[in-house]
Amino acid sequence: MRVRNVILPSLVFAVLTALVLVQVTTAQAPARGAAAQAPARGAAQAPARGAAAAAACVRGVCGTLAQIMRGITFPNSNIAFDVQDNNPGTKKPDPSGPYIGQYQGWEGVENAGIALAESANLILLPGRKCSNGQDVPLAQADFVQFTQALRTTGMAIYNAARAKNQNAIIDLSDRLTETCANCHDKYRPDSRLSGPKVGPEKRCMPGV
């Protein structure tokens, strides 16, 4: 009986110890599918989305500001400007101008409005360069304001095209011209309609 009395408490103690160890290990291991916990203070943080985008631009994935303007903003602005003289709802027997291709008529104008708004998002992508190697001046509040105005105007053109409102787009074309001119006068001085012109090397440089 003495031997049994000694073994039984020892066995119970061993079982309890094992259970405690299992509970502690389970509590420390993250559950499958559970959200990752925030790192402790001072721990290395994952790069922010904006930083990753900037790194992509630095690696040459992103086009220059001039390429975005010439490839997206300029041709889609012309689609909006064309509405001043032509009703997109009128079917053209021989499509020409900005409506070449499958997506013509009002749908083409809708797409142009979206493209203008999206080009503003691309312009504001961190890390982008101007054609002369200067950084796009994202630190300049007025440049950001001008670009946001392009986004707003693009969405207004999109909504007017959805409503098939030619007169609204005619009015918005004037706003689009003003929006582009406001930014070009300061940050693309070689395109100035008035005042002294300077070369492309001064693009994107405030205070010129």
Beta strands, then each sheet from edge to edge (+ up, - down):
end
